[in-house]
Amino acid sequence: MTKRLTDMEKTFTGRMEELEARIDDMEEESSSLKSQIMALQEENQELRKKVEINELKSDRLARKNNLMFYGLPEGEQETRGKLHENLNKFIPEALEVGGIYIDDAYRTGTYKKRQHRAVKV
């Protein structure tokens, strides 16, 4: 009976050592994964800052080439197409320039009778 208990103790001891080794391996792996996560979070934060800076630069550049026109007559049912047509007539006459290209143009604000909204080109 003692031999049997001794054998069982050895078996349990072996299993315990095996389980402890596996736990140690898992703890090391967990620590390694935590370090990788921390590094990725820092990299992610840096990349977010760079994206934000680039968006601000891009927005500034996009606004840099805009023109605003004030006082251009506006009809109640004016469409973007009609606005482009009017601008293509007005700009060469008023500014005495030719060969213009308008990428986009729109009125700012909401329509009010007897008040002409600004045009952003």
N, C-alpha and C positions, 0 to 999 in steps of 0.2 A: 504494500500500500504506500509506503514512503517513496519507493521508486516511482510509483505512478504519480504521486504528488510532485516529486522532483522533476519528472518529465513534463508534467503540466506547467510547473513553474518555469522551466526552461523555454517551453513553447510560448507561454505568455510573455516572458522576458524578451524573447526573440521578436515576437509580434509588437511589443511595446517599443523596442529599439527601432524596428522597421517603421512604425507609425511616427515616432519622434523624428526620424530622418526625413520622412515625407513631409511632416509639418515644417521642419527647418527649411527644406527645399521650397515649399510653398511660401513661407515667410520671406525668403530671399527673392523669389519671383515677384511677390507682392510689392516688396520694397523697390525692386527694379521697375515695375510697372508704375508705381507712384512717382518715381523720378522721371520716367518718360512722360507721364501725364503733366507733371509740373513744367517740364521743358516745352511741351506742345502748347500748354496754356500761355506761357510767356511768349512763344513764337506767334501764337494766334493774336495776342494783345498787340504785339509789334506790327503785325500785318494789318490789323484793324486801324491802327494809327496811320499807317502809310496809305491805306485806302481812303481814309477820311481826308488826309492832306491832299491826295491826288484828286479827290472829288471837289475840294475847295478850289484847287488850281484850275481844274477843268471848268468849273462853274464861272470862275473869274474870266477865263479865256473866252468862254461862250458869250459872256456879256460884253466883252471888250469890243466886239465888232458890231454891236447893235446901234441903231440910230432911232431917235424918237422924233416924231413930227407932231406938232400941236396945231390945232385950228383947221385941220382939213375937214371940209364939209362931209357930213355923214347922213345917209338916208336911213329911214326906219327899217327897211328890208335889205340892208347892205349885206352882201355875202363876202366871203374871203376872196372869191374869184373877182368880184366887182372891185374890192379894195385893191387887189393886185393890179387890176386894169387901170384904176385911177392913179395909183402910185407910178406906174410905168409911163403915164402921161405927165404927171406933175413933176417928178424928179428931174427929168431932162430939161423941162421948161424952166423951172424955178432955180435949179442949181447949175444950169448950163453944162451938163455932163451927158455923155453918151455911153452906150455899151454897158448899161447897168444890168445886174442880175440880182433879183430879189429871191432869196431862199425861202423866207417865210415872213409874213406880215400879219399883224392882228391888232385889234383895238384893245386898249386896257380899260378895266372898269366895266360898269354896267351902263346900258343905254339910257339916256335921259333926253327928253325933247328939249330943243333949243340949246343944247350943250354938246359940243363935239369932243369926243374922247380922243386921247392921244393914240398915235399909231406907232407900234414898235416894229422895226424892220431889222 
